[in-house]
């Protein structure tokens, strides 16, 4: 049962930049289909964020954090 608070996760790429941001209701397991996951893409020259994308283009909380690298983002 959730108390309504959010839990968050952050994953970094090899260059130590934030690559994935996830949020779900507090208490959600990383393998639960309960996560909203955003992937950030960076410009190679400026290292600035140039896009945000979600699995299948869907920002709803139905994704698994543990599978974040396997999804197709748009």
OpenMM code with the backbone's topology and positions (N, CA, C; nanometers):
from openmm import Vec3, app, unit

residues = "UNK UNK UNK UNK UNK UNK UNK UNK UNK UNK UNK UNK UNK UNK UNK UNK UNK UNK UNK UNK UNK UNK UNK UNK UNK UNK UNK UNK UNK UNK UNK UNK UNK UNK UNK UNK UNK UNK UNK UNK UNK UNK UNK UNK UNK UNK UNK UNK UNK UNK UNK UNK UNK UNK UNK UNK UNK UNK UNK UNK UNK UNK UNK UNK UNK UNK UNK UNK UNK UNK UNK UNK UNK UNK".split()
positions = [
    Vec3(0.0834, -0.1175, 0.0000),
    Vec3(0.0000, 0.0000, 0.0000),
    Vec3(0.0881, 0.1242, 0.0000),
    Vec3(0.0500, 0.2225, -0.0777),
    Vec3(0.1306, 0.3426, -0.0894),
    Vec3(0.0755, 0.4547, -0.0021),
    Vec3(0.1660, 0.5393, 0.0441),
    Vec3(0.1239, 0.6561, 0.1206),
    Vec3(0.1073, 0.7782, 0.0315),
    Vec3(0.1195, 0.7601, -0.0997),
    Vec3(0.1006, 0.8687, -0.1942),
    Vec3(0.2256, 0.9494, -0.2242),
    Vec3(0.3363, 0.9191, -0.1607),
    Vec3(0.4606, 0.9906, -0.1869),
    Vec3(0.5315, 0.9284, -0.3073),
    Vec3(0.6146, 1.0071, -0.3727),
    Vec3(0.6868, 0.9605, -0.4901),
    Vec3(0.8228, 0.9043, -0.4532),
    Vec3(0.8641, 0.8054, -0.5286),
    Vec3(0.9999, 0.7524, -0.5216),
    Vec3(1.0665, 0.7865, -0.6544),
    Vec3(1.1938, 0.8122, -0.6514),
    Vec3(1.2649, 0.8460, -0.7728),
    Vec3(1.3909, 0.7645, -0.7893),
    Vec3(1.4326, 0.7510, -0.9125),
    Vec3(1.5582, 0.6836, -0.9454),
    Vec3(1.6277, 0.7657, -1.0532),
    Vec3(1.7603, 0.7637, -1.0518),
    Vec3(1.8414, 0.8281, -1.1540),
    Vec3(1.9501, 0.7302, -1.1947),
    Vec3(1.9741, 0.7207, -1.3251),
    Vec3(2.0819, 0.6369, -1.3769),
    Vec3(2.1715, 0.7238, -1.4660),
    Vec3(2.3005, 0.6995, -1.4575),
    Vec3(2.3995, 0.7797, -1.5282),
    Vec3(2.4599, 0.7027, -1.6453),
    Vec3(2.5047, 0.7766, -1.7470),
    Vec3(2.5728, 0.7131, -1.8593),
    Vec3(2.7230, 0.7037, -1.8301),
    Vec3(2.7996, 0.6547, -1.9270),
    Vec3(2.9434, 0.6344, -1.9072),
    Vec3(3.0183, 0.7656, -1.8854),
    Vec3(2.9618, 0.8772, -1.9316),
    Vec3(3.0243, 1.0083, -1.9134),
    Vec3(2.9777, 1.0757, -1.7842),
    Vec3(2.9083, 1.0003, -1.6998),
    Vec3(2.8579, 1.0482, -1.5711),
    Vec3(2.7523, 1.1583, -1.5844),
    Vec3(2.6766, 1.1536, -1.6945),
    Vec3(2.5643, 1.2451, -1.7145),
    Vec3(2.4362, 1.1693, -1.6808),
    Vec3(2.3363, 1.2410, -1.6321),
    Vec3(2.2076, 1.1756, -1.6060),
    Vec3(2.1498, 1.1289, -1.7389),
    Vec3(2.1181, 0.9988, -1.7481),
    Vec3(2.0627, 0.9436, -1.8712),
    Vec3(1.9158, 0.9069, -1.8547),
    Vec3(1.8798, 0.8504, -1.7392),
    Vec3(1.7418, 0.8098, -1.7142),
    Vec3(1.6937, 0.8686, -1.5818),
    Vec3(1.5687, 0.9137, -1.5813),
    Vec3(1.5020, 0.9602, -1.4603),
    Vec3(1.3714, 0.8828, -1.4489),
    Vec3(1.3500, 0.8232, -1.3329),
    Vec3(1.2273, 0.7471, -1.3129),
    Vec3(1.1532, 0.7930, -1.1895),
    Vec3(1.0205, 0.7810, -1.1930),
    Vec3(0.9415, 0.8085, -1.0728),
    Vec3(0.8241, 0.7122, -1.0677),
    Vec3(0.7902, 0.6764, -0.9445),
    Vec3(0.6777, 0.5861, -0.9185),
    Vec3(0.6282, 0.6169, -0.7781),
    Vec3(0.5144, 0.5623, -0.7439),
    Vec3(0.4663, 0.5788, -0.6078),
    Vec3(0.5618, 0.5108, -0.5113),
    Vec3(0.5813, 0.5707, -0.3978),
    Vec3(0.6690, 0.5162, -0.2951),
    Vec3(0.6315, 0.3712, -0.2658),
    Vec3(0.7314, 0.2877, -0.2542),
    Vec3(0.7093, 0.1467, -0.2263),
    Vec3(0.7039, 0.0593, -0.3497),
    Vec3(0.7055, 0.1204, -0.4681),
    Vec3(0.7030, 0.0427, -0.5922),
    Vec3(0.8376, -0.0264, -0.6123),
    Vec3(0.8337, -0.1528, -0.6432),
    Vec3(0.9561, -0.2271, -0.6718),
    Vec3(1.0102, -0.1860, -0.8086),
    Vec3(1.1406, -0.1982, -0.8273),
    Vec3(1.2008, -0.1624, -0.9558),
    Vec3(1.1555, -0.2537, -1.0689),
    Vec3(1.1041, -0.3723, -1.0361),
    Vec3(1.0546, -0.4631, -1.1394),
    Vec3(0.9022, -0.4571, -1.1537),
    Vec3(0.8390, -0.3592, -1.0900),
    Vec3(0.6936, -0.3406, -1.1027),
    Vec3(0.6641, -0.2511, -1.2228),
    Vec3(0.5549, -0.2778, -1.2902),
    Vec3(0.5109, -0.1937, -1.4019),
    Vec3(0.4410, -0.0716, -1.3447),
    Vec3(0.5210, 0.0175, -1.2860),
    Vec3(0.4671, 0.1309, -1.2107),
    Vec3(0.5469, 0.2591, -1.2322),
    Vec3(0.6417, 0.2564, -1.3233),
    Vec3(0.7367, 0.3660, -1.3371),
    Vec3(0.7110, 0.4514, -1.4608),
    Vec3(0.7294, 0.5820, -1.4442),
    Vec3(0.7392, 0.6754, -1.5558),
    Vec3(0.8899, 0.6974, -1.5737),
    Vec3(0.9384, 0.6732, -1.6941),
    Vec3(1.0828, 0.6797, -1.7186),
    Vec3(1.1102, 0.7768, -1.8330),
    Vec3(1.2045, 0.8662, -1.8096),
    Vec3(1.2453, 0.9624, -1.9112),
    Vec3(1.3920, 0.9394, -1.9425),
    Vec3(1.4256, 0.9384, -2.0725),
    Vec3(1.5659, 0.9286, -2.1148),
    Vec3(1.6101, 1.0628, -2.1717),
    Vec3(1.7261, 1.1077, -2.1312),
    Vec3(1.7815, 1.2334, -2.1790),
    Vec3(1.8893, 1.2050, -2.2834),
    Vec3(1.8925, 1.2881, -2.3875),
    Vec3(1.9949, 1.2787, -2.4910),
    Vec3(2.0718, 1.4100, -2.4926),
    Vec3(2.2028, 1.3999, -2.5066),
    Vec3(2.2907, 1.5160, -2.4999),
    Vec3(2.3530, 1.5460, -2.6353),
    Vec3(2.3789, 1.6732, -2.6610),
    Vec3(2.4532, 1.7165, -2.7780),
    Vec3(2.5999, 1.6800, -2.7553),
    Vec3(2.6615, 1.6192, -2.8520),
    Vec3(2.8002, 1.5753, -2.8361),
    Vec3(2.8993, 1.6884, -2.8206),
    Vec3(2.8736, 1.8021, -2.8845),
    Vec3(2.9681, 1.9137, -2.8797),
    Vec3(2.9507, 1.9982, -2.7537),
    Vec3(2.8272, 2.0299, -2.7177),
    Vec3(2.8032, 2.1214, -2.6055),
    Vec3(2.7739, 2.0499, -2.4746),
    Vec3(2.7415, 1.9203, -2.4825),
    Vec3(2.7040, 1.8405, -2.3654),
    Vec3(2.5749, 1.8904, -2.2983),
    Vec3(2.4957, 1.9649, -2.3726),
    Vec3(2.3668, 2.0107, -2.3225),
    Vec3(2.2584, 1.9112, -2.3617),
    Vec3(2.1546, 1.9056, -2.2805),
    Vec3(2.0416, 1.8184, -2.3116),
    Vec3(1.9718, 1.8717, -2.4359),
    Vec3(1.9513, 1.7826, -2.5338),
    Vec3(1.8832, 1.8243, -2.6565),
    Vec3(1.7476, 1.7570, -2.6744),
    Vec3(1.7219, 1.6494, -2.5992),
    Vec3(1.5898, 1.5875, -2.6091),
    Vec3(1.5572, 1.5048, -2.4862),
    Vec3(1.4275, 1.4895, -2.4653),
    Vec3(1.3732, 1.4015, -2.3630),
    Vec3(1.2816, 1.3039, -2.4348),
    Vec3(1.2835, 1.1781, -2.3934),
    Vec3(1.1986, 1.0775, -2.4576),
    Vec3(1.1507, 0.9775, -2.3541),
    Vec3(1.0385, 0.9124, -2.3846),
    Vec3(0.9773, 0.8145, -2.2954),
    Vec3(0.9611, 0.6834, -2.3695),
    Vec3(0.9544, 0.5713, -2.2994),
    Vec3(0.9369, 0.4415, -2.3670),
    Vec3(0.8108, 0.4430, -2.4540),
    Vec3(0.8284, 0.4121, -2.5800),
    Vec3(0.7144, 0.4107, -2.6713),
    Vec3(0.6455, 0.5452, -2.6822),
    Vec3(0.7123, 0.6533, -2.6403),
    Vec3(0.6532, 0.7862, -2.6421),
    Vec3(0.5463, 0.8064, -2.5361),
    Vec3(0.5424, 0.7181, -2.4367),
    Vec3(0.4368, 0.7166, -2.3351),
    Vec3(0.4944, 0.7460, -2.1969),
    Vec3(0.4557, 0.8583, -2.1384),
    Vec3(0.5084, 0.8992, -2.0079),
    Vec3(0.4273, 0.8434, -1.8911),
    Vec3(0.3323, 0.7566, -1.9168),
    Vec3(0.2516, 0.7033, -1.8065),
    Vec3(0.3326, 0.6088, -1.7187),
    Vec3(0.2808, 0.5798, -1.6034),
    Vec3(0.3503, 0.4953, -1.5060),
    Vec3(0.3149, 0.3484, -1.5272),
    Vec3(0.3702, 0.2908, -1.6316),
    Vec3(0.3429, 0.1501, -1.6616),
    Vec3(0.4688, 0.0737, -1.7023),
    Vec3(0.5821, 0.1335, -1.6786),
    Vec3(0.7088, 0.0751, -1.7218),
    Vec3(0.7863, 0.0202, -1.6035),
    Vec3(0.8820, -0.0675, -1.6329),
    Vec3(0.9677, -0.1262, -1.5298),
    Vec3(1.1031, -0.0564, -1.5297),
    Vec3(1.1429, -0.0066, -1.4143),
    Vec3(1.2719, 0.0604, -1.4026),
    Vec3(1.3864, -0.0338, -1.4372),
    Vec3(1.3774, -0.1586, -1.3958),
    Vec3(1.4860, -0.2537, -1.4210),
    Vec3(1.5027, -0.2872, -1.5690),
    Vec3(1.4049, -0.2549, -1.6522),
    Vec3(1.4127, -0.2817, -1.7963),
    Vec3(1.4329, -0.1539, -1.8769),
    Vec3(1.4657, -0.0434, -1.8139),
    Vec3(1.4725, 0.0863, -1.8803),
    Vec3(1.5624, 0.0875, -2.0028),
    Vec3(1.6704, 0.0130, -2.0005),
    Vec3(1.7641, 0.0163, -2.1147),
    Vec3(1.7155, -0.0665, -2.2327),
    Vec3(1.6110, -0.1455, -2.2148),
    Vec3(1.5622, -0.2317, -2.3228),
    Vec3(1.4496, -0.1680, -2.4043),
    Vec3(1.3930, -0.0588, -2.3563),
    Vec3(1.2802, 0.0040, -2.4247),
    Vec3(1.3264, 0.0897, -2.5423),
    Vec3(1.2347, 0.1080, -2.6386),
    Vec3(1.2554, 0.2011, -2.7491),
    Vec3(1.1929, 0.3334, -2.7089),
    Vec3(1.2704, 0.4389, -2.7105),
    Vec3(1.2250, 0.5697, -2.6632),
    Vec3(1.1921, 0.6620, -2.7793),
    Vec3(1.0862, 0.7384, -2.7608),
    Vec3(1.0495, 0.8385, -2.8613),
    Vec3(0.9756, 0.9525, -2.7943),
] * unit.nanometer
topology = app.Topology()
chain = topology.addChain("A")
for resn in residues:
    res = topology.addResidue(resn, chain)
    for name in ("N", "CA", "C"):
        topology.addAtom(name, app.Element.getBySymbol(name[0]), res)
